[in-house]
Amino acid sequence: MFRVIFHLDMDAFYAAIEQRDDPALLGRPVIVGSPPTRRGVVCAASYEARRFGVRSAMPSATAGRLCPDGIFVPPRMTHYRAESRQIMNILSETGALIEPMSIDEAYLDVSPVIELEAKHRDVQLEEPDGALFFAIPLAKAIKERIARERRLTASIGIAANKFLAKLASDFQKPDGLTLIPERDKVAFLRPLPVRAIHGVGQVTEQQLIRAGIRTIGDVQDRPGNLRELVGSFGRRLKACAVGEDDRPVDPSDEVKSISCEETFERDTDDRAVLRKCLREQAEDISMRLKRRHLSAHTVQVKIRYSDFTTLTRQITVEEGITEPKSIYRLGCHLLAREKLVSSPLRLIGLGVSGLKEARFYQMQLL
């Protein structure tokens, strides 16, 4: 059976929920986040606010200047997570393999569903594009059910792999439905900027541009594996440029990292304040690790300065840790080792990764 992958992405999820719950906000530039008079960032923006250049992670003060008539709404994360669970329940009822990527997006491998439906209807799917087009009614049904039951819109991309499905879901937002046939994928990709390939960040993009590579078509036309430009990433870059991606949809809900961070009302380099903040974050992370019976092997600190320069540093230990004292101690060690508190901080964060099932040993007293 040919692979059929959906990528579902909710449209302006947080802002759309606020507009749904308060009809007075419909059609208005809604900005979810701290008000522009306070220190904070934008969590989400409605499409009306995005027309003014407002984007997620932007300082609220900047958003206020770009969109003077913007309506700032405090985030309700508990409410958004509850809404996300309702939507994921709708997806689970399709029978597809589901890989949640965040609170508002997921990959679905609907190949088994399509195969069963084709057999039931005695339809022969003899080539990949036949299976992809056969899946369109299912995608429409998912969108219609979300619209009917949750009064929200979603965009869905259909393709034979995750890379193409993700691109397709972004193509006609909001409320989009886009299919990239296998026979057309190379032509579809040619005009797109090379930045559209996952993993091509600003540094890699500039390296490629200096070599005359600006579009995915330029990557397609470039001979060799590009190792001389981007090292081992060149092989994946070339594969994505022709629409190849063999990553499976992973239905496990394995937690890969746990973190928390705090933005200060005023920039500070007060050691007592920073230590108190790290200690509280370590306790929160430890509690979440123990709740999931996990231990961590890597601790990471994140800091942001007044000019929004953001740095992360991490350390990996051989023995897994779960206790707040250990997490806190390693966080303080990273701050001191890397001399990160060289000027007042706007934000500080602590996180752990390299998570494994915790093994608790009990000493036997003789």
Secondary structure as the mmCIF struct_conf table of DSSP 4:
data_model
#
loop_
_struct_conf.conf_type_id
_struct_conf.id
_struct_conf.beg_label_comp_id
_struct_conf.beg_label_asym_id
_struct_conf.beg_label_seq_id
_struct_conf.end_label_comp_id
_struct_conf.end_label_asym_id
_struct_conf.end_label_seq_id
STRN STRN1 ILE A 5 MET A 10
BEND BEND1 ASP A 11 ALA A 12
HELX_RH_AL_P HELX_RH_AL_P1 PHE A 13 ASP A 21
HELX_RH_3T_P HELX_RH_3T_P1 PRO A 23 LEU A 25
TURN_TY1_P TURN_TY1_P1 LEU A 26 GLY A 27
BEND BEND2 ARG A 28 ARG A 28
STRN STRN2 VAL A 30 GLY A 33
BEND BEND3 SER A 34 SER A 34
TURN_TY1_P TURN_TY1_P2 PRO A 36 THR A 37
BEND BEND4 ARG A 38 ARG A 39
STRN STRN3 VAL A 41 VAL A 41
STRN STRN4 VAL A 42 ALA A 45
HELX_RH_AL_P HELX_RH_AL_P2 TYR A 47 ARG A 50
TURN_TY1_P TURN_TY1_P3 ARG A 51 GLY A 53
TURN_TY1_P TURN_TY1_P4 SER A 56 ALA A 57
BEND BEND5 MET A 58 MET A 58
STRN STRN5 PRO A 59 PRO A 59
HELX_RH_AL_P HELX_RH_AL_P3 SER A 60 LEU A 66
TURN_TY1_P TURN_TY1_P5 PRO A 68 ASP A 69
STRN STRN6 ILE A 71 VAL A 73
HELX_RH_AL_P HELX_RH_AL_P4 MET A 77 SER A 92
TURN_TY1_P TURN_TY1_P6 GLU A 93 GLY A 95
STRN STRN7 LEU A 97 SER A 102
TURN_TY1_P TURN_TY1_P7 ILE A 103 ASP A 104
STRN STRN8 GLU A 105 ASP A 109
HELX_RH_AL_P HELX_RH_AL_P5 SER A 111 HIS A 120
TURN_TY1_P TURN_TY1_P8 ARG A 121 ASP A 122
BEND BEND6 GLU A 127 GLU A 127
HELX_RH_AL_P HELX_RH_AL_P6 PRO A 128 PHE A 134
TURN_TY1_P TURN_TY1_P9 ALA A 135 ALA A 135
HELX_RH_AL_P HELX_RH_AL_P7 ILE A 136 ARG A 150
STRN STRN9 ALA A 154 ALA A 159
BEND BEND7 ALA A 160 ASN A 161
HELX_RH_AL_P HELX_RH_AL_P8 LYS A 162 PHE A 171
TURN_TY1_P TURN_TY1_P10 GLN A 172 GLN A 172
BEND BEND8 PRO A 174 ASP A 175
STRN STRN10 LEU A 177 LEU A 179
HELX_RH_3T_P HELX_RH_3T_P2 GLU A 182 ASP A 184
HELX_RH_AL_P HELX_RH_AL_P9 LYS A 185 LEU A 189
TURN_TY1_P TURN_TY1_P11 ARG A 190 PRO A 191
BEND BEND9 LEU A 192 LEU A 192
STRN STRN11 PRO A 193 PRO A 193
HELX_RH_3T_P HELX_RH_3T_P3 VAL A 194 ALA A 196
BEND BEND10 ILE A 197 ILE A 197
TURN_TY1_P TURN_TY1_P12 HIS A 198 GLY A 199
HELX_RH_AL_P HELX_RH_AL_P10 GLN A 202 ARG A 210
TURN_TY1_P TURN_TY1_P13 ALA A 211 GLY A 212
STRN STRN12 THR A 215 THR A 215
HELX_RH_AL_P HELX_RH_AL_P11 ILE A 216 ASP A 221
BEND BEND11 ARG A 222 ARG A 222
BEND BEND12 GLY A 224 GLY A 224
HELX_RH_AL_P HELX_RH_AL_P12 ARG A 227 VAL A 230
TURN_TY1_P TURN_TY1_P14 GLY A 231 SER A 232
HELX_RH_AL_P HELX_RH_AL_P13 PHE A 233 ALA A 241
TURN_TY1_P TURN_TY1_P15 VAL A 242 GLY A 243
HELX_LH_PP_P HELX_LH_PP_P1 ARG A 247 VAL A 249
STRN STRN13 SER A 257 THR A 268
HELX_RH_AL_P HELX_RH_AL_P14 ARG A 271 ARG A 291
TURN_TY1_P TURN_TY1_P16 ARG A 292 HIS A 293
STRN STRN14 LEU A 294 TYR A 305
TURN_TY1_P TURN_TY1_P17 SER A 306 ASP A 307
STRN STRN15 THR A 310 ILE A 321
HELX_RH_AL_P HELX_RH_AL_P15 PRO A 324 ARG A 337
TURN_TY1_P TURN_TY1_P18 GLU A 338 LYS A 339
BEND BEND13 SER A 342 SER A 343
STRN STRN16 LEU A 345 SER A 353
BEND BEND14 GLY A 354 GLY A 354
STRN STRN17 LYS A 356 GLU A 357
HELX_LH_PP_P HELX_LH_PP_P2 MET A 363 LEU A 365
#
